[in-house]
Amino acid sequence: MKRLNILISAHEFSPDQGSECAVGWNFVQNLSKYHNITVIYAETNQFGTSNYKQSVKKFLKKEGNYNNVKLIAIPQPKKTLFLAQINRFFSPYKTSIGFPPIYYLAYNFWQKEVFRIAKQLHEVQKYDCVHQLTSISFREPGYLYKLNIPFIWGPISGLVKFPYAFARTLSLKNLLFELIRRLSNWLIINLSYRHKIVLKKASVIYTVTNDDYNYYQLKSGSNVKRMLDVGAYENSTTEIKTIAKDNSKIKLLWVGRIVDTKGLDLLLTSISQSDILKNQTQLTIVGDGPLRNKSEKLITKLGLTNIECKGNITHKDVFELMGTSDALIFSSIKEATSAVVLESLTFGLPVICHDAFGMSYAINDTCGIKIPLISPAKSIDGFKEALLKIVNHPDELSLLKTGALERAKELTWDSMAKIIAEDYNSIALTKSK
């Protein structure tokens, strides 16, 4: 593989945070094995509550130079900061995107600054390809396609259609946001000039979910590929925990922010409908959120004594729980792909989840059980039947554990980065002919 000079835009980029920061950091770290990378990233998030530049500096001070990577941090423009002050009213924790139209308008001003700096860099460096990496939302493709060199976009997501049957599970606020999101998606797809130009100019577009893939495949053709937005970590030391043949309980794990789109109430209801599940499983819930109190009250109401709520704990403690659990239950009803799903596979944990979003690709029959995303009632029945299957058939659960480790090897950050790195080469080679 020929070593190329690649320019990457990664607004979210940090070694010690999850979500999209982990996407930026891990892809770049692994891509640098194959190419010389220049990364333009944001100094902080829009609210200033996460300082990416400081996190990177701390990492470099401890670990040494970031080989084959040049890092350029760009502060948030004044217009972005002004809009972020307004958006604070919609983001109580000052970490989420708040009100999407305001957030993406503010994000657009940062992308304009990225393009200004990228033009200056390209005049000197002469990059072979440019890659719009994060954010993963399709709503803002940036301006780097104007550099007139091969443009790569993604992984992107955002076109997932939330099932109307689950509308009653959302709060009024989130239901309103979902309606606004659908309208915003329609406007971007049908009216955004830049979005249409990028569809023509992109050498390859990586998409996360089936909905994303099907749309861009229809509009862009063969240059669209499936790619998860999160990866598994290399882990050659994991040992499969033997499923006991005696009366010990199957240990289940649920990890996430306790909000209505995570579907925790669906899981709790499914367990309450089976005496076998109440007596032969132990569920540990990790996470916090606005619905934690409501969820704990539901646990009491349903008479579930086999559930422990730990609240927020460290990433290290989550990994320790994964090492002693038997399966991860991921009940989300709206997602791209969650890092906890890939982390679980790394630890040999089978995943029980909806057959939707990025999980429809990440999880197969060898490493988990997928449930159709049709309605709350169907989901409750599906989780109940899936849990009964692993409780009543421990040998099958053991096979799924082995399958989880094998699937993790196929979905490591490095394996996905190698695909992208090879695409850089083939794209650059085609361009040079």
C-alpha positions in Angstrom: 0.0 0.0 0.0 1.5 3.3 -1.1 1.7 5.9 1.8 -0.3 9.0 0.9 -0.8 12.4 2.4 -4.4 12.6 3.7 -6.3 15.6 5.1 -9.0 14.8 7.6 -11.7 17.0 9.2 -12.8 15.7 12.5 -14.7 18.2 14.6 -15.0 15.7 17.5 -11.5 14.4 18.3 -10.3 13.3 21.7 -8.4 10.4 23.2 -10.4 10.3 26.5 -14.0 10.7 25.4 -16.5 8.3 23.8 -19.1 8.8 21.1 -18.0 10.8 18.1 -14.7 11.9 19.8 -13.8 8.2 19.9 -14.8 7.9 16.2 -12.4 10.7 15.2 -9.5 9.6 17.5 -9.6 5.8 16.8 -10.0 6.1 13.0 -7.1 8.6 12.8 -4.9 6.5 15.1 -5.4 3.4 12.9 -5.3 5.2 9.6 -1.9 6.6 10.5 -0.5 3.1 10.3 -1.0 3.3 6.5 -0.8 7.0 5.6 0.4 10.4 6.6 -2.5 12.2 8.2 -3.2 15.9 8.8 -6.2 16.4 11.2 -8.1 19.6 11.6 -10.2 19.4 14.7 -12.2 21.6 17.1 -10.4 23.0 20.2 -13.6 22.5 22.2 -17.2 21.5 21.7 -19.6 24.4 21.0 -20.5 24.9 24.6 -16.9 24.9 25.8 -17.6 22.1 28.3 -15.2 19.6 26.6 -11.7 20.8 25.7 -10.4 18.5 23.0 -7.2 20.3 22.5 -6.2 20.0 26.2 -7.1 16.3 26.1 -4.9 15.8 23.1 -2.0 17.7 24.7 -2.3 15.6 27.9 -2.2 12.4 25.8 0.9 13.5 23.8 2.7 14.6 27.0 2.1 11.2 28.5 2.5 8.9 25.4 4.9 10.9 23.2 4.4 12.0 19.6 1.5 10.9 17.5 3.4 9.2 14.7 2.5 10.2 11.1 -0.2 12.6 12.3 -0.1 16.4 12.2 -2.7 18.0 14.5 -4.3 21.4 13.9 -6.9 22.6 16.5 -9.3 25.3 15.4 -11.2 27.4 17.9 -15.0 27.8 17.6 -15.7 31.0 15.6 -17.4 33.9 17.3 -20.7 33.3 15.4 -20.7 29.7 16.6 -20.2 30.7 20.2 -23.0 33.3 19.9 -25.4 30.6 18.6 -24.2 28.2 21.3 -25.3 30.7 24.0 -28.8 30.5 22.6 -28.6 26.7 22.2 -27.7 26.3 25.9 -31.4 26.6 26.8 -32.1 23.4 24.8 -29.1 21.4 26.2 -29.4 21.1 30.0 -26.1 19.2 30.4 -24.3 21.5 27.9 -22.9 18.5 26.1 -25.5 17.3 23.6 -26.3 19.2 20.4 -29.3 20.9 21.9 -31.7 22.2 19.3 -30.5 20.7 16.0 -31.2 23.6 13.6 -29.2 26.0 15.9 -26.4 23.5 16.4 -25.9 22.8 12.7 -26.0 26.4 11.7 -23.3 27.1 14.3 -21.3 24.0 13.1 -21.5 25.4 9.6 -19.5 28.5 10.6 -16.7 26.2 11.9 -16.7 24.2 8.7 -16.2 27.4 6.7 -13.1 28.2 8.8 -11.9 24.6 8.2 -12.1 25.2 4.5 -10.2 28.4 4.7 -7.3 26.8 6.5 -7.5 23.6 4.4 -6.9 25.7 1.2 -3.8 27.2 2.7 -2.5 23.8 3.8 -3.2 22.2 0.4 -1.2 24.8 -1.4 1.9 23.7 0.5 1.2 20.0 1.2 -0.7 18.9 -1.9 -2.9 16.3 -0.3 -3.8 13.1 -2.2 -7.3 12.9 -0.7 -9.5 14.7 1.8 -11.9 13.0 4.2 -14.8 14.6 6.1 -14.8 12.2 9.1 -16.8 13.7 12.0 -19.5 14.7 12.8 -21.2 11.6 11.4 -24.5 13.4 10.7 -25.3 13.8 7.0 -26.7 17.2 7.7 -23.4 19.1 7.3 -21.0 17.8 4.6 -18.6 20.8 5.0 -16.8 22.5 2.1 -13.7 20.4 1.7 -15.1 18.9 -1.6 -14.1 22.3 -3.1 -10.4 21.4 -2.9 -10.8 19.5 -6.1 -9.0 16.4 -4.9 -10.7 13.1 -4.1 -13.3 13.6 -1.4 -14.4 10.9 1.1 -17.3 11.3 3.4 -18.3 9.3 6.4 -19.3 7.2 8.2 -22.5 9.2 8.1 -25.9 8.5 9.5 -29.1 10.4 10.3 -31.7 9.1 7.8 -33.1 6.4 10.2 -36.9 6.6 10.3 -38.2 6.5 13.8 -41.2 4.0 13.9 -44.5 5.8 14.4 -45.6 2.9 16.6 -43.1 4.1 19.3 -44.3 7.7 19.4 -46.2 7.1 22.6 -42.9 6.1 24.3 -41.4 9.6 23.7 -41.8 12.7 25.8 -43.6 15.6 24.2 -40.3 17.4 23.9 -38.6 14.5 22.1 -41.6 13.8 19.9 -41.5 17.5 18.8 -37.7 17.2 18.2 -38.4 14.0 16.1 -40.9 15.8 14.0 -38.5 18.7 13.5 -35.7 16.3 12.6 -37.9 14.7 9.9 -38.7 18.1 8.5 -35.1 19.1 8.6 -34.0 15.8 6.8 -36.6 16.4 4.1 -35.4 20.0 3.5 -31.7 19.0 3.4 -32.3 16.1 1.0 -34.5 18.0 -1.3 -33.3 21.6 -1.1 -29.6 21.6 0.0 -27.4 22.6 -2.9 -24.2 21.4 -1.1 -25.7 18.1 -0.2 -26.6 17.4 -3.9 -23.1 18.5 -5.0 -21.4 16.2 -2.5 -23.4 13.3 -3.8 -21.9 13.9 -7.2 -18.3 14.7 -6.1 -17.7 12.2 -3.3 -15.4 9.4 -4.4 -16.9 7.2 -1.7 -19.5 7.6 1.0 -19.6 5.4 4.1 -23.0 4.9 5.6 -24.0 3.3 9.0 -27.6 2.1 8.8 -29.7 0.4 6.1 -31.8 3.5 5.7 -28.6 5.6 5.0 -27.2 3.0 2.7 -30.3 2.5 0.6 -30.8 6.3 0.1 -27.3 7.1 -0.9 -27.0 4.0 -3.0 -30.0 5.1 -4.9 -28.7 8.7 -5.3 -24.9 8.1 -5.7 -24.5 4.5 -7.0 -21.6 2.2 -6.5 -19.5 4.6 -4.5 -21.5 3.9 -1.3 -20.3 1.4 1.3 -21.4 0.2 4.7 -19.2 1.2 7.6 -19.9 1.3 11.3 -19.2 4.5 13.1 -17.7 2.6 16.1 -15.2 -0.2 16.2 -14.2 -3.0 18.6 -10.8 -2.9 20.3 -8.1 -5.5 20.0 -8.4 -7.9 22.8 -6.6 -11.2 22.6 -6.7 -12.0 26.3 -10.4 -12.3 26.9 -11.5 -15.7 28.2 -15.0 -16.9 27.7 -16.8 -17.1 31.1 -18.2 -20.6 31.4 -22.0 -20.8 31.8 -22.8 -22.5 35.1 -24.9 -25.7 34.9 -26.2 -25.2 38.4 -28.9 -22.8 39.6 -26.7 -19.6 39.4 -28.3 -16.7 37.6 -27.5 -15.5 34.1 -25.9 -12.1 34.5 -27.3 -9.4 32.2 -25.9 -5.9 31.6 -27.6 -2.8 30.3 -25.5 0.4 29.7 -26.7 3.8 28.5 -28.1 7.1 29.3 -31.6 6.6 30.8 -33.8 8.5 28.4 -36.9 7.5 26.5 -35.1 6.6 23.3 -33.1 3.9 25.0 -36.1 1.7 25.6 -35.2 0.6 29.2 -38.9 0.3 30.1 -39.4 -2.2 27.4 -36.7 -4.5 28.8 -38.0 -4.1 32.4 -41.5 -5.0 31.3 -40.3 -8.0 29.4 -38.5 -9.4 32.4 -41.6 -8.8 34.6 -43.7 -11.0 32.4 -41.7 -14.2 33.2 -41.1 -15.9 36.5 -38.2 -17.7 35.0 -36.5 -14.4 34.1 -37.3 -12.9 37.5 -35.7 -15.8 39.3 -32.9 -16.9 37.0 -31.4 -13.6 35.7 -29.6 -10.7 37.4 -29.7 -7.4 35.5 -27.2 -4.6 36.2 -28.2 -1.2 34.9 -25.4 1.3 34.3 -26.1 4.9 33.6 -28.0 8.0 34.6 -30.4 10.4 33.0 -33.6 12.3 33.4 -35.7 9.1 33.5 -33.6 7.3 36.1 -36.0 8.0 38.9 -39.0 6.9 36.8 -37.2 3.7 35.8 -36.4 2.9 39.5 -40.1 3.4 40.4 -41.1 1.1 37.5 -38.7 -1.6 38.9 -40.4 -1.3 42.3 -43.9 -1.3 40.7 -43.2 -4.4 38.7 -41.8 -6.2 41.8 -38.4 -6.8 40.2 -35.8 -7.8 42.9 -33.2 -9.1 40.5 -32.1 -5.7 39.3 -29.3 -3.4 40.5 -29.0 0.3 39.3 -25.4 1.5 39.6 -25.8 4.9 38.1 -22.7 6.4 36.3 -19.5 4.5 36.8 -16.0 4.8 35.2 -15.3 3.3 31.8 -12.9 0.9 33.6 -15.6 -0.3 35.9 -17.9 -0.9 32.9 -15.3 -3.1 31.4 -14.9 -5.0 34.6 -18.7 -5.6 34.6 -18.5 -6.8 31.0 -15.8 -9.3 32.0 -18.2 -10.9 34.6 -21.5 -10.7 32.7 -23.1 -13.2 30.3 -24.9 -10.9 27.8 -25.5 -7.2 27.0 -29.1 -6.1 26.5 -29.3 -3.1 24.2 -32.9 -1.9 24.0 -32.5 1.4 22.2 -35.2 2.4 19.7 -33.2 5.2 18.1 -29.4 4.9 17.4 -26.6 4.9 14.9 -24.3 2.4 16.4 -23.4 2.5 20.1 -19.8 2.0 21.3 -21.0 -0.2 24.1 -22.2 -2.8 21.6 -18.8 -3.1 20.0 -17.1 -3.0 23.4 -19.3 -5.9 24.6 -18.3 -8.0 21.6 -14.7 -7.3 22.5 -15.3 -8.9 25.9 -17.1 -11.9 24.4 -20.6 -10.7 25.4 -23.5 -11.6 23.1 -25.8 -8.7 22.3 -29.6 -8.8 22.4 -30.9 -5.8 20.5 -33.3 -4.5 17.9 -32.7 -5.5 14.3 -32.3 -1.8 13.3 -29.7 1.0 12.9 -26.0 0.0 12.9 -26.8 -3.0 15.0 -28.5 -4.7 12.1 -25.0 -4.9 10.5 -22.8 -5.2 13.6 -24.8 -8.1 15.2 -25.5 -11.4 13.4 -26.7 -14.8 14.4 -23.3 -15.9 15.6 -22.9 -13.2 18.2 -26.4 -12.2 19.4 -30.1 -12.1 19.0 -31.9 -9.4 17.0 -35.6 -8.4 17.6 -37.7 -6.7 14.9 -38.4 -3.0 15.6 -42.1 -3.0 15.0 -44.0 -1.8 18.1 -43.5 -1.6 21.9 -45.6 -4.8 22.4 -43.5 -6.7 19.8 -40.3 -5.5 21.4 -41.4 -6.6 24.9 -42.3 -10.0 23.5 -39.1 -10.2 21.6 -36.8 -9.4 24.5 -38.7 -11.9 26.7 -38.3 -14.7 24.2 -34.6 -13.9 23.5 -33.8 -13.9 27.2 -35.7 -17.1 27.8 -33.7 -18.7 25.0 -30.3 -17.9 26.6 -31.6 -18.9 30.1 -33.0 -22.2 29.0 -30.2 -23.1 26.6 -26.8 -22.2 28.2 -24.9 -24.2 25.6 -26.2 -21.8 22.9 -25.2 -18.9 25.0 -21.7 -20.2 25.2 -21.6 -20.5 21.4 -22.8 -16.9 21.1 -20.0 -15.8 23.5 -17.4 -17.4 21.2 -19.1 -15.9 18.2 -19.0 -12.4 19.9 -15.2 -12.6 20.1 -14.9 -13.7 16.4 -17.2 -10.9 15.3 -15.2 -8.3 17.3 -12.1 -9.3 15.3 -14.0 -8.5 12.1 -15.1 -5.1 13.4 -12.0 -3.7 15.1 -11.0 -0.1 14.5 -8.0 -1.3 12.6 -9.9 -3.6 10.3 -12.3 -0.8 9.3 -9.4 1.8 9.0 -7.6 -0.6 6.7 -10.6 -0.7 4.4 -10.6 3.1 4.3 -6.8 3.3 3.8 -7.1 0.9 0.9 -9.9 3.0 -0.6 -7.6 6.1 -0.3 -5.1 4.2 -2.4 -7.5 3.0 -5.1 -9.1 6.4 -5.3 -5.8 8.3 -5.6 -4.6 5.8 -8.2 -7.7 6.2 -10.3 -7.4 10.0 -10.1 -3.8 10.0 -11.2 -4.6 8.0 -14.4 
